[in-house]
């Protein structure tokens, strides 16, 4: 095709006949439209599709399989699956036991709770979870967050019983929130924690966790309860005379050992079990070393007695009285969202690797249920940690049955092996935590964010700095606030572009992206890439007016044909509200006062329906609404050239005649 300048201008009748008119969608009953909107908002995956045209008995079975996926995969379970899950379950149990004890200490809770939390919740998830690879257990960031938030209200050393009961209560409310988000299909709320937010928050929390392990590594008995960098450094360096070199040497050796094994397994994936077994090996070696050298008498702190037996019931320990209930609710909501975001992100990552799908809302129900049940059985917050799930994945798990195997291994430990942990040095637990946390400081992801999107990098670093120099809660609030601000900026300040014609074609593209795109004489073509809402209507009115002014200045500088038409390409304008319609009416008035004709291109069905109801379609005229930019430009060019002999304008430009 030729260029715009070579356009063969048709007659007026041909223009009317060849232009495709934008249709107004047929009116729909209100309740039908409402039903469609609710379905698209809350059921985009159409989970009820599988129930259509099924008998009642089949619907019951499908419903049971929906909430309990174990009934879907268990009938097809094979001996080969059992062998794979058995190996994976034993492998993750070897990691879960030392990590569980370590993370409970991080939350200022009795170490035995880490084992309790690796027994009951994995059984619940195995029945209700849809991920084959997620390995359930406690997590460092959730433990730190819960411990620090509850410690602001109750001192865990002065009132350990109340602190423990508040931890159960916070876990209960976290589970209620998680299950409710899944049941009411509100999982999109978790999406407000962007990838950049999670990278910065996790990195900051990992840094804080590592800093707090200096207490055990240096053998300090008195340490700050604050989590910020300044307080920790002050606490460390004001007690130099109390540093224990024995503990420090032991801690550094085990950290080095754990990092070396992780590096080896990363380079040789078939030896994944080396890094998986390293924490338990460290516990065994550390316990033997303390036992034979009596290091507990030389400044090396040990776990001591761990209660033998299975989880005691804790339903009656939940605290529902003021003022502690408010603290438990606040803590539960915050840690529940964080745990949910981590668990679903990890599950989706491994599902993508194995090419299967997990339902985010079902995962929320499963994670929430296991935390609710866990709070009744002396467990605290659990989710799907990345490190444990990665080991489960590398170990070749086939189904969620690997969680059942892990639970059985932990159960046997609780029944028979807890006395063996008496001599386990706390410094080994700190080394396990530090080695795990260093993997969460993803500096490569931060560099990638800097290269791709500077604003995302700012969000990431804001979360990191807020956590490290403020607190975990402050960092989270800052990161979420900046992320929400960015969403508001996307809505309130949408991008607008001037379109030009690509030479030798009828294609129109952004003149900034395509420098060879040519302006069409006498016509300004604009593209708006956002819905017209109350939040951006004033900005769009001012920005469109400014585009007209800038086009006038460009025309004066180049001596081209004076501006006569303003074409607005609305192809990507998905919706419009009453403020947006008012904005269009004002833009049309501005165009009329300047002697310009406003032309609309391809408004969507929702937009056309509302413009028709507001009578804007009649106001602008049906002939000035076109289906494509090509047709709109053709019609405007025809009008320009057919009326050219009748136009006797001075050099001031048509819009300056007002």
VEXDREN-2710 file (C-alpha; in Angstrom, 1 decimal):
% VEXDREN-2710
k/r/px/py/pz
1/UNK/0.0/0.0/0.0
2/UNK/1.1/3.5/-0.5
3/UNK/1.8/6.2/2.0
4/UNK/-0.8/8.5/3.5
5/UNK/0.2/11.3/1.2
6/UNK/-0.6/9.0/-1.8
7/UNK/-4.0/8.0/-0.4
8/UNK/-6.7/7.7/-3.1
9/UNK/-9.5/9.8/-1.5
10/UNK/-12.9/8.3/-2.2
11/UNK/-16.2/10.1/-2.7
12/UNK/-18.4/11.0/0.2
13/UNK/-20.8/8.1/-0.6
14/UNK/-17.9/5.7/-0.7
15/UNK/-16.6/6.9/2.6
16/UNK/-19.9/6.4/4.3
17/UNK/-20.3/2.9/2.7
18/UNK/-16.8/1.6/3.3
19/UNK/-16.4/2.7/6.9
20/UNK/-17.3/0.0/9.4
21/UNK/-19.4/1.4/12.2
22/UNK/-18.7/0.6/15.9
23/UNK/-21.7/-1.4/17.2
24/UNK/-23.5/-0.7/20.5
25/UNK/-23.8/-4.0/22.3
26/UNK/-27.4/-5.2/22.9
27/UNK/-28.7/-4.3/26.4
28/UNK/-28.3/-6.9/29.0
29/UNK/-30.5/-7.4/32.2
30/UNK/-28.8/-5.9/35.2
31/UNK/-28.6/-9.2/37.1
32/UNK/-27.1/-11.0/34.2
33/UNK/-24.4/-8.3/33.9
34/UNK/-23.8/-8.4/37.6
35/UNK/-23.4/-12.2/37.5
36/UNK/-20.9/-12.0/34.7
37/UNK/-18.9/-9.3/36.5
38/UNK/-18.8/-11.3/39.7
39/UNK/-17.8/-14.4/37.8
40/UNK/-14.9/-12.7/36.1
41/UNK/-13.8/-11.1/39.4
42/UNK/-13.9/-14.1/41.7
43/UNK/-14.0/-17.2/39.4
44/UNK/-11.7/-16.4/36.4
45/UNK/-10.6/-20.1/36.3
46/UNK/-14.3/-21.3/36.3
47/UNK/-13.8/-24.0/39.0
48/UNK/-17.4/-25.1/38.6
49/UNK/-16.9/-26.1/35.0
50/UNK/-16.2/-29.7/35.9
51/UNK/-19.5/-30.0/37.8
52/UNK/-21.7/-29.2/34.7
53/UNK/-24.1/-31.8/33.5
54/UNK/-23.0/-34.3/36.1
55/UNK/-25.3/-36.5/38.3
56/UNK/-25.5/-35.7/42.0
57/UNK/-23.3/-38.6/43.0
58/UNK/-20.6/-37.5/40.6
59/UNK/-20.8/-33.9/41.8
60/UNK/-20.3/-35.1/45.4
61/UNK/-17.2/-37.1/44.4
62/UNK/-15.9/-34.1/42.4
63/UNK/-16.5/-31.8/45.4
64/UNK/-14.7/-34.1/47.7
65/UNK/-11.8/-34.3/45.3
66/UNK/-11.8/-30.5/45.0
67/UNK/-11.3/-29.9/48.8
68/UNK/-9.3/-33.1/49.4
69/UNK/-7.1/-33.8/46.3
70/UNK/-5.8/-36.9/48.0
71/UNK/-9.0/-38.7/46.9
72/UNK/-8.0/-37.8/43.3
73/UNK/-4.4/-39.1/43.2
74/UNK/-4.5/-41.8/45.9
75/UNK/-6.6/-44.3/43.7
76/UNK/-3.9/-44.2/41.1
77/UNK/-1.0/-44.4/43.5
78/UNK/1.7/-46.9/42.5
79/UNK/4.6/-48.7/44.1
80/UNK/7.0/-46.6/42.0
81/UNK/5.5/-43.5/43.5
82/UNK/5.8/-44.9/47.0
83/UNK/9.5/-45.5/46.5
84/UNK/10.1/-42.0/45.2
85/UNK/8.0/-40.4/48.0
86/UNK/9.7/-42.5/50.6
87/UNK/13.1/-41.4/49.7
88/UNK/12.0/-37.7/49.4
89/UNK/10.1/-37.9/52.7
90/UNK/13.1/-39.2/54.6
91/UNK/15.4/-36.7/53.0
92/UNK/13.2/-33.7/53.9
93/UNK/12.7/-35.1/57.4
94/UNK/16.5/-35.0/57.9
95/UNK/16.3/-31.3/57.1
96/UNK/13.0/-30.5/58.8
97/UNK/14.1/-31.8/62.3
98/UNK/17.1/-29.5/62.8
99/UNK/15.4/-26.6/60.9
100/UNK/12.2/-26.9/63.0
101/UNK/14.2/-26.7/66.3
102/UNK/16.2/-23.8/64.9
103/UNK/13.2/-21.7/63.7
104/UNK/11.3/-22.3/66.9
105/UNK/14.2/-20.7/68.8
106/UNK/14.1/-17.9/66.3
107/UNK/10.5/-17.2/67.3
108/UNK/11.4/-17.2/71.0
109/UNK/9.4/-20.4/71.4
110/UNK/10.4/-23.8/73.0
111/UNK/12.5/-25.8/70.5
112/UNK/10.0/-28.8/70.7
113/UNK/7.4/-26.7/68.9
114/UNK/9.5/-26.9/65.8
115/UNK/9.0/-30.6/65.8
116/UNK/5.3/-30.4/66.7
117/UNK/4.8/-28.1/63.7
118/UNK/6.5/-30.6/61.4
119/UNK/4.2/-33.4/62.4
120/UNK/0.5/-32.4/62.2
121/UNK/0.4/-29.7/59.5
122/UNK/2.1/-31.8/56.8
123/UNK/-0.5/-34.5/57.3
124/UNK/-3.3/-31.9/56.8
125/UNK/-1.6/-30.5/53.7
126/UNK/-1.0/-34.0/52.2
127/UNK/-4.8/-34.4/52.2
128/UNK/-5.8/-30.9/51.1
129/UNK/-2.9/-29.5/49.1
130/UNK/-2.7/-29.5/45.3
131/UNK/1.0/-29.2/45.0
132/UNK/3.1/-32.4/44.6
133/UNK/6.3/-30.7/45.6
134/UNK/5.5/-28.4/48.5
135/UNK/7.2/-29.6/51.7
136/UNK/5.4/-28.1/54.7
137/UNK/7.0/-26.7/57.8
138/UNK/8.1/-23.7/59.8
139/UNK/9.9/-20.8/58.0
140/UNK/12.6/-18.4/59.3
141/UNK/10.9/-15.2/58.2
142/UNK/7.5/-16.1/59.6
143/UNK/9.2/-17.2/62.8
144/UNK/11.1/-14.0/63.1
145/UNK/8.1/-11.9/62.3
146/UNK/5.8/-13.7/64.8
147/UNK/8.5/-13.6/67.5
148/UNK/9.3/-9.9/67.1
149/UNK/5.6/-8.7/66.9
150/UNK/4.5/-10.7/69.9
151/UNK/7.6/-9.6/71.9
152/UNK/6.5/-6.0/71.5
153/UNK/3.6/-6.8/73.8
154/UNK/4.8/-9.7/76.0
155/UNK/8.3/-10.5/77.1
156/UNK/9.0/-14.2/76.2
157/UNK/11.5/-14.5/79.1
158/UNK/9.4/-13.0/81.8
159/UNK/6.1/-14.5/80.7
160/UNK/6.9/-17.5/78.5
161/UNK/3.5/-19.2/79.0
162/UNK/1.4/-16.3/77.8
163/UNK/3.9/-15.7/74.9
164/UNK/3.4/-19.4/73.9
165/UNK/-0.4/-19.1/74.1
166/UNK/-0.3/-15.9/72.0
167/UNK/1.7/-17.7/69.4
168/UNK/-1.0/-20.4/69.1
169/UNK/-3.7/-17.7/68.9
170/UNK/-1.8/-15.8/66.2
171/UNK/-1.4/-19.0/64.2
172/UNK/-5.2/-19.6/64.6
173/UNK/-6.1/-16.1/63.2
174/UNK/-3.5/-16.5/60.4
175/UNK/-5.2/-19.8/59.4
176/UNK/-8.7/-18.2/59.6
177/UNK/-7.5/-15.4/57.3
178/UNK/-5.8/-17.8/54.8
179/UNK/-8.8/-20.1/54.6
180/UNK/-11.2/-17.2/54.2
181/UNK/-9.2/-15.7/51.4
182/UNK/-9.4/-19.1/49.6
183/UNK/-13.1/-19.8/50.3
184/UNK/-14.2/-16.3/49.2
185/UNK/-11.8/-16.3/46.2
186/UNK/-9.9/-13.3/47.4
187/UNK/-6.5/-14.6/46.6
188/UNK/-5.7/-11.6/44.4
189/UNK/-5.1/-9.6/47.6
190/UNK/-1.8/-11.5/48.0
191/UNK/-0.8/-10.2/44.5
192/UNK/-0.3/-6.7/46.1
193/UNK/3.0/-8.2/47.4
194/UNK/4.9/-7.8/44.1
195/UNK/8.0/-9.8/43.2
196/UNK/10.2/-6.8/44.0
197/UNK/8.5/-6.4/47.4
198/UNK/9.1/-10.0/48.3
199/UNK/12.7/-10.0/47.1
200/UNK/13.5/-6.9/49.3
201/UNK/11.5/-8.1/52.2
202/UNK/12.9/-11.6/52.3
203/UNK/16.5/-10.3/51.8
204/UNK/16.0/-7.8/54.7
205/UNK/14.5/-10.4/56.9
206/UNK/17.3/-12.8/56.1
207/UNK/19.8/-10.2/57.0
208/UNK/18.1/-9.5/60.3
209/UNK/17.9/-13.2/61.1
210/UNK/21.6/-13.7/60.4
211/UNK/22.5/-10.7/62.7
212/UNK/20.4/-12.1/65.5
213/UNK/22.4/-15.4/65.4
214/UNK/25.4/-13.5/66.6
215/UNK/24.0/-14.0/70.1
216/UNK/24.5/-17.8/69.9
217/UNK/27.6/-17.7/67.7
218/UNK/29.4/-15.4/70.1
219/UNK/28.0/-17.1/73.2
220/UNK/26.3/-14.0/74.6
221/UNK/23.7/-14.5/77.3
222/UNK/22.2/-10.9/77.2
223/UNK/21.1/-9.6/73.9
224/UNK/18.7/-7.0/72.5
225/UNK/15.2/-8.0/71.6
226/UNK/15.2/-5.3/68.8
227/UNK/15.7/-6.6/65.2
228/UNK/17.2/-3.5/63.6
229/UNK/20.9/-3.3/62.5
230/UNK/21.9/-0.5/64.8
231/UNK/20.5/-2.1/68.0
232/UNK/22.1/-5.5/67.2
233/UNK/25.5/-4.0/66.4
234/UNK/25.3/-1.9/69.6
235/UNK/24.4/-5.0/71.6
236/UNK/27.3/-7.0/70.0
237/UNK/30.1/-4.5/70.4
238/UNK/29.2/-3.3/73.9
239/UNK/29.8/-6.9/75.1
240/UNK/33.1/-7.6/73.5
241/UNK/34.5/-8.8/76.9
242/UNK/31.8/-11.5/77.0
243/UNK/32.5/-13.0/73.6
244/UNK/33.2/-16.8/73.7
245/UNK/35.9/-17.8/71.2
246/UNK/35.0/-21.5/71.6
247/UNK/31.4/-20.8/70.5
248/UNK/32.5/-18.5/67.7
249/UNK/35.0/-21.0/66.2
250/UNK/32.4/-23.8/66.4
251/UNK/29.8/-21.6/64.7
252/UNK/32.1/-20.5/61.9
253/UNK/33.2/-24.1/61.2
254/UNK/29.6/-25.3/60.9
255/UNK/28.6/-22.4/58.7
256/UNK/31.5/-23.1/56.4
257/UNK/30.6/-26.8/56.3
258/UNK/27.0/-26.1/55.5
259/UNK/27.9/-23.6/52.7
260/UNK/30.4/-26.0/51.2
261/UNK/27.9/-28.8/51.0
262/UNK/25.3/-26.5/49.5
263/UNK/27.8/-25.3/46.9
264/UNK/28.7/-28.9/46.1
265/UNK/25.1/-30.0/45.7
266/UNK/24.4/-26.9/43.5
267/UNK/27.3/-27.8/41.2
268/UNK/26.4/-31.5/41.2
269/UNK/22.6/-31.8/41.4
270/UNK/22.6/-35.6/41.5
271/UNK/24.2/-35.2/45.0
272/UNK/21.4/-33.1/46.3
273/UNK/21.2/-35.3/49.4
274/UNK/24.6/-34.0/50.5
275/UNK/23.2/-30.5/51.3
276/UNK/19.9/-32.0/52.5
277/UNK/21.7/-34.2/55.1
278/UNK/24.2/-31.5/56.1
279/UNK/22.0/-29.8/58.8
280/UNK/21.2/-33.1/60.5
281/UNK/24.9/-34.1/60.2
282/UNK/25.9/-30.8/61.9
283/UNK/23.5/-31.5/64.7
284/UNK/24.9/-35.0/65.3
285/UNK/28.5/-33.9/65.0
286/UNK/27.9/-30.9/67.3
287/UNK/26.1/-33.0/69.9
288/UNK/28.9/-35.6/69.9
289/UNK/31.5/-32.9/70.2
290/UNK/29.8/-31.2/73.1
291/UNK/29.2/-34.6/74.8
292/UNK/32.8/-35.8/74.7
293/UNK/34.4/-32.4/75.4
294/UNK/31.9/-31.1/77.9
295/UNK/31.9/-27.9/76.0
296/UNK/28.7/-26.9/77.8
297/UNK/30.9/-26.1/80.7
298/UNK/33.1/-23.7/78.6
299/UNK/30.5/-21.3/77.2
300/UNK/28.8/-23.4/74.6
301/UNK/25.1/-23.3/75.2
302/UNK/23.0/-26.4/74.5
303/UNK/19.3/-27.1/73.9
304/UNK/18.8/-29.2/77.1
305/UNK/15.7/-31.3/77.7
306/UNK/13.2/-31.7/75.0
307/UNK/9.8/-33.0/76.0
308/UNK/9.2/-36.6/74.9
309/UNK/5.8/-37.5/73.3
310/UNK/3.4/-36.3/70.6
311/UNK/1.7/-32.9/70.3
312/UNK/-0.5/-32.0/73.3
313/UNK/-3.8/-30.3/72.6
314/UNK/-3.7/-26.5/72.9
315/UNK/-7.3/-25.6/72.0
316/UNK/-7.9/-24.3/75.5
317/UNK/-4.7/-22.3/75.5
318/UNK/-6.0/-19.8/72.8
319/UNK/-6.3/-16.3/74.2
320/UNK/-9.5/-14.5/73.3
321/UNK/-9.4/-11.7/75.9
322/UNK/-8.3/-8.1/75.6
323/UNK/-5.7/-6.6/75.2
324/UNK/-3.8/-9.7/74.1
325/UNK/-6.4/-10.8/71.5
326/UNK/-5.8/-7.6/69.5
327/UNK/-2.1/-8.4/69.4
328/UNK/-2.7/-11.9/68.3
329/UNK/-5.1/-10.8/65.5
330/UNK/-2.6/-8.2/64.2
331/UNK/0.3/-10.6/64.3
332/UNK/-1.8/-13.4/62.7
333/UNK/-3.0/-11.2/59.8
334/UNK/0.6/-10.0/59.0
335/UNK/2.3/-13.4/59.3
336/UNK/-0.6/-15.1/57.5
337/UNK/-0.2/-12.9/54.4
338/UNK/3.5/-13.4/54.3
339/UNK/3.3/-17.2/54.8
340/UNK/0.6/-17.4/52.1
341/UNK/2.6/-15.4/49.6
342/UNK/5.7/-17.6/50.2
343/UNK/3.8/-20.9/50.1
344/UNK/1.9/-20.1/46.9
345/UNK/4.9/-18.6/45.1
346/UNK/7.0/-21.7/45.9
347/UNK/4.2/-24.1/44.9
348/UNK/3.6/-22.4/41.6
349/UNK/7.4/-22.3/40.8
350/UNK/7.7/-26.1/41.1
351/UNK/4.4/-26.7/39.4
352/UNK/5.8/-24.7/36.4
353/UNK/9.0/-26.9/36.4
354/UNK/6.9/-30.1/36.3
355/UNK/4.3/-28.7/33.9
356/UNK/1.2/-29.1/36.1
357/UNK/-1.3/-26.6/37.5
358/UNK/-2.1/-25.7/41.1
359/UNK/-5.2/-23.8/42.2
360/UNK/-4.1/-20.8/44.3
361/UNK/-7.4/-20.6/46.2
362/UNK/-7.3/-24.3/47.0
363/UNK/-3.8/-23.8/48.3
364/UNK/-5.0/-21.0/50.6
365/UNK/-7.7/-23.2/52.0
366/UNK/-5.2/-26.0/52.6
367/UNK/-2.6/-23.8/54.2
368/UNK/-5.2/-22.0/56.3
369/UNK/-6.8/-25.3/57.5
370/UNK/-3.4/-26.8/58.5
371/UNK/-2.7/-23.6/60.5
372/UNK/-6.1/-23.7/62.2
373/UNK/-5.7/-27.4/63.1
374/UNK/-2.0/-26.7/64.1
375/UNK/-3.0/-24.0/66.5
376/UNK/-5.2/-26.7/68.3
377/UNK/-2.3/-29.1/68.5
378/UNK/0.6/-27.0/69.9
379/UNK/1.9/-25.9/66.5
380/UNK/2.8/-22.4/65.3
381/UNK/2.8/-20.9/61.8
382/UNK/3.6/-23.2/58.9
383/UNK/3.8/-22.9/55.2
384/UNK/5.8/-24.2/52.3
385/UNK/9.4/-23.0/52.7
386/UNK/11.5/-22.9/49.6
387/UNK/14.6/-24.7/50.9
388/UNK/12.6/-27.7/52.1
389/UNK/10.5/-27.8/48.9
390/UNK/13.6/-27.6/46.7
391/UNK/15.0/-30.6/48.5
392/UNK/11.7/-32.4/48.1
393/UNK/11.7/-31.6/44.4
394/UNK/15.3/-32.7/43.9
395/UNK/14.7/-35.9/45.8
396/UNK/12.2/-36.9/43.2
397/UNK/8.9/-36.7/45.0
398/UNK/5.9/-37.7/43.0
399/UNK/3.0/-36.7/45.2
400/UNK/2.2/-35.0/48.5
401/UNK/2.7/-38.3/50.2
402/UNK/6.3/-37.3/50.9
403/UNK/4.8/-35.0/53.5
404/UNK/3.2/-38.0/55.2
405/UNK/6.6/-39.8/55.2
406/UNK/8.2/-36.8/56.8
407/UNK/5.5/-36.6/59.4
408/UNK/6.0/-40.2/60.3
409/UNK/9.7/-39.6/60.7
410/UNK/9.1/-36.6/62.9
411/UNK/6.6/-38.6/64.9
412/UNK/9.2/-41.3/65.6
413/UNK/11.6/-38.6/66.6
414/UNK/9.1/-37.2/69.1
415/UNK/8.3/-40.6/70.6
416/UNK/11.8/-42.0/70.9
417/UNK/14.7/-39.6/69.9
418/UNK/14.2/-36.3/71.6
419/UNK/16.5/-37.1/74.5
420/UNK/19.4/-37.3/72.0
421/UNK/19.1/-33.6/71.3
422/UNK/20.0/-32.7/74.9
423/UNK/23.7/-31.9/74.0
424/UNK/22.9/-30.1/70.7
425/UNK/24.7/-26.8/70.8
426/UNK/22.7/-23.7/70.1
427/UNK/25.5/-22.4/67.9
428/UNK/24.9/-25.3/65.5
429/UNK/21.2/-24.3/65.2
430/UNK/22.4/-20.7/64.5
431/UNK/24.7/-22.0/61.8
432/UNK/21.8/-23.9/60.2
433/UNK/19.7/-20.7/60.3
434/UNK/22.5/-18.5/58.9
435/UNK/23.3/-20.9/56.0
436/UNK/19.6/-21.1/55.1
437/UNK/19.1/-17.3/55.3
438/UNK/22.1/-16.5/53.1
439/UNK/20.2/-18.2/50.2
440/UNK/17.3/-15.8/50.7
441/UNK/19.5/-12.7/50.1
442/UNK/19.0/-12.7/46.3
443/UNK/21.3/-9.9/45.2
444/UNK/21.2/-11.2/41.6
445/UNK/17.4/-10.6/41.5
446/UNK/18.0/-7.0/42.8
447/UNK/20.6/-6.4/40.0
448/UNK/18.1/-7.8/37.5
449/UNK/15.4/-5.4/38.8
450/UNK/17.9/-2.5/38.5
451/UNK/18.5/-3.4/34.8
452/UNK/14.8/-3.9/33.9
453/UNK/12.8/-1.5/36.0
454/UNK/14.3/1.2/38.3
455/UNK/11.0/1.7/40.2
456/UNK/10.9/-2.0/41.1
457/UNK/14.4/-1.7/42.3
458/UNK/13.4/1.2/44.5
459/UNK/10.5/-0.9/45.9
460/UNK/12.9/-3.7/46.6
461/UNK/15.5/-1.6/48.3
462/UNK/12.9/0.3/50.3
463/UNK/11.6/-3.0/51.7
464/UNK/15.2/-4.2/52.5
465/UNK/16.3/-0.9/54.2
466/UNK/13.0/-0.7/56.1
467/UNK/13.5/-4.2/57.5
468/UNK/17.2/-3.9/58.3
469/UNK/17.2/-0.4/59.8
470/UNK/13.6/-0.2/61.1
471/UNK/11.8/-3.5/61.8
472/UNK/10.2/-6.3/59.8
473/UNK/6.8/-4.6/60.1
474/UNK/8.1/-1.2/59.0
475/UNK/9.8/-2.7/56.0
476/UNK/6.7/-4.6/55.0
477/UNK/4.5/-1.5/55.3
478/UNK/6.9/0.6/53.3
479/UNK/7.2/-2.0/50.5
480/UNK/3.4/-2.5/50.3
481/UNK/2.8/1.3/50.4
482/UNK/5.2/1.9/47.5
483/UNK/3.7/-0.9/45.5
484/UNK/0.2/0.4/46.0
485/UNK/1.4/3.9/45.1
486/UNK/2.8/2.5/41.9
487/UNK/-0.6/0.9/41.1
488/UNK/-2.3/4.2/41.8
489/UNK/0.2/6.0/39.5
490/UNK/-0.5/3.5/36.7
491/UNK/-4.2/4.3/37.0
492/UNK/-4.0/8.0/37.7
493/UNK/-1.3/8.8/35.2
494/UNK/-1.8/6.6/32.2
495/UNK/0.5/6.7/29.2
496/UNK/-0.7/8.7/26.1
497/UNK/1.0/8.5/22.7
498/UNK/0.9/10.4/19.4
499/UNK/0.6/8.0/16.5
500/UNK/2.1/8.4/13.1
501/UNK/1.9/6.5/9.8
502/UNK/4.5/3.9/9.0
503/UNK/5.7/4.6/5.5
504/UNK/4.2/2.5/2.7
505/UNK/1.5/1.1/5.0
506/UNK/-1.8/1.9/6.7
507/UNK/-0.3/1.0/10.1
508/UNK/-0.2/3.7/12.8
509/UNK/2.3/3.5/15.7
510/UNK/3.8/5.5/18.5
511/UNK/6.1/8.2/16.9
512/UNK/8.6/7.9/19.8
513/UNK/9.0/4.1/19.4
514/UNK/9.0/4.4/15.6
515/UNK/11.0/7.5/14.5
516/UNK/10.2/6.8/10.9
517/UNK/6.4/7.1/11.6
518/UNK/5.1/10.3/9.9
519/UNK/2.6/12.8/11.3
520/UNK/-0.6/13.0/9.2
521/UNK/-1.1/16.6/8.0
522/UNK/-4.0/18.3/9.7
523/UNK/-4.7/15.3/12.0
524/UNK/-3.5/14.6/15.5
525/UNK/-3.8/10.9/16.4
526/UNK/-3.7/10.0/20.1
527/UNK/-3.7/6.6/21.9
528/UNK/-4.7/6.2/25.5
529/UNK/-3.7/3.0/27.1
530/UNK/-5.9/2.9/30.3
531/UNK/-9.5/2.9/31.2
532/UNK/-11.1/6.4/31.8
533/UNK/-11.8/6.6/35.5
534/UNK/-12.4/9.3/38.1
535/UNK/-8.7/8.9/39.2
536/UNK/-7.3/9.9/35.8
537/UNK/-10.0/11.9/34.1
538/UNK/-8.6/15.4/35.1
539/UNK/-5.1/14.3/34.1
540/UNK/-6.3/13.0/30.7
541/UNK/-8.2/16.2/30.0
542/UNK/-5.2/18.3/30.7
543/UNK/-2.8/16.0/28.8
544/UNK/-5.0/15.8/25.7
545/UNK/-5.2/19.6/25.7
546/UNK/-1.4/19.8/26.0
547/UNK/-1.0/17.4/23.1
548/UNK/-3.1/19.8/21.0
549/UNK/-1.0/22.7/22.1
550/UNK/2.2/20.9/21.3
551/UNK/0.9/19.8/17.9
552/UNK/0.0/23.5/17.2
553/UNK/3.5/24.5/18.0
554/UNK/5.0/21.8/15.9
555/UNK/2.8/22.8/12.9
556/UNK/3.8/26.4/13.3
557/UNK/7.5/25.5/13.3
558/UNK/7.2/23.2/10.2
559/UNK/4.6/25.2/8.2
560/UNK/2.3/22.2/7.7
561/UNK/-1.4/22.1/7.2
562/UNK/-3.3/23.6/10.1
563/UNK/-4.8/21.1/12.6
564/UNK/-8.5/20.2/11.9
565/UNK/-9.1/16.7/13.5
566/UNK/-8.2/15.0/16.8
567/UNK/-8.5/11.2/16.6
568/UNK/-8.5/9.3/19.9
569/UNK/-7.7/5.6/19.5
570/UNK/-9.6/3.9/22.3
571/UNK/-8.8/0.3/21.4
572/UNK/-7.2/-0.4/24.8
573/UNK/-9.7/1.6/26.9
574/UNK/-11.5/-1.3/28.6
575/UNK/-14.0/0.7/30.6
576/UNK/-15.2/4.1/31.5
577/UNK/-17.1/5.7/34.4
578/UNK/-19.2/8.8/34.7
579/UNK/-16.1/10.9/35.4
580/UNK/-14.5/9.6/32.2
581/UNK/-17.6/10.4/30.2
582/UNK/-17.6/14.0/31.6
583/UNK/-14.0/14.3/30.7
584/UNK/-14.8/13.3/27.1
585/UNK/-17.6/15.9/27.0
586/UNK/-15.2/18.5/28.2
587/UNK/-12.6/17.5/25.6
588/UNK/-15.2/17.8/22.9
589/UNK/-16.1/21.3/24.1
590/UNK/-12.5/22.3/24.0
591/UNK/-12.1/20.9/20.5
592/UNK/-15.3/22.7/19.4
593/UNK/-14.1/26.0/20.7
594/UNK/-10.8/25.6/18.8
595/UNK/-12.6/24.7/15.6
596/UNK/-11.5/21.0/15.8
597/UNK/-13.4/17.8/15.3
598/UNK/-13.1/15.1/17.8
599/UNK/-13.0/11.5/16.3
600/UNK/-13.2/8.3/18.3
601/UNK/-11.8/5.0/17.2
602/UNK/-12.8/1.5/18.3
603/UNK/-14.4/2.1/21.7
604/UNK/-15.0/-1.2/23.5
605/UNK/-18.4/-2.7/24.2
606/UNK/-18.6/-1.4/27.8
607/UNK/-17.4/2.0/26.7
608/UNK/-19.9/2.2/23.8
609/UNK/-22.7/1.0/26.0
610/UNK/-22.1/3.8/28.5
611/UNK/-21.5/6.4/25.9
612/UNK/-24.8/5.5/24.3
613/UNK/-26.7/5.7/27.6
614/UNK/-25.1/9.1/28.3
615/UNK/-26.1/10.3/24.8
616/UNK/-22.5/11.2/24.0
617/UNK/-22.7/9.1/20.9
618/UNK/-25.4/11.4/19.6
619/UNK/-23.6/14.5/20.8
620/UNK/-20.4/13.6/18.8
621/UNK/-22.3/12.1/15.9
622/UNK/-22.2/8.5/14.8
623/UNK/-20.2/9.4/11.7
624/UNK/-17.3/10.4/13.9
625/UNK/-16.9/7.0/15.5
626/UNK/-14.8/4.6/13.5
627/UNK/-13.7/1.0/13.8
628/UNK/-10.0/1.5/12.8
629/UNK/-7.5/4.3/12.7
630/UNK/-7.1/3.7/9.0
631/UNK/-10.8/4.4/8.3
632/UNK/-10.8/7.4/10.6
633/UNK/-7.7/8.9/8.9
634/UNK/-9.2/8.1/5.4
635/UNK/-12.5/9.9/6.3
636/UNK/-10.7/12.9/7.8
637/UNK/-8.3/13.2/4.8
638/UNK/-11.3/13.1/2.5
639/UNK/-13.0/15.9/4.4
640/UNK/-9.8/17.9/4.4
641/UNK/-9.2/17.6/0.7
642/UNK/-12.8/17.9/-0.4
643/UNK/-13.1/21.2/1.6
644/UNK/-9.7/22.5/0.8
645/UNK/-10.9/24.8/-2.0
646/UNK/-13.5/26.4/0.4
647/UNK/-11.1/27.0/3.2
648/UNK/-9.5/30.5/3.4
649/UNK/-7.8/30.4/6.7
650/UNK/-5.2/32.9/7.8
651/UNK/-1.8/31.8/9.3
652/UNK/-3.1/32.0/12.8
653/UNK/-4.7/28.5/12.8
654/UNK/-8.3/27.5/13.1
655/UNK/-8.3/27.1/16.9
656/UNK/-7.0/30.6/17.5
657/UNK/-10.2/32.1/16.1
658/UNK/-12.0/31.6/19.5
END
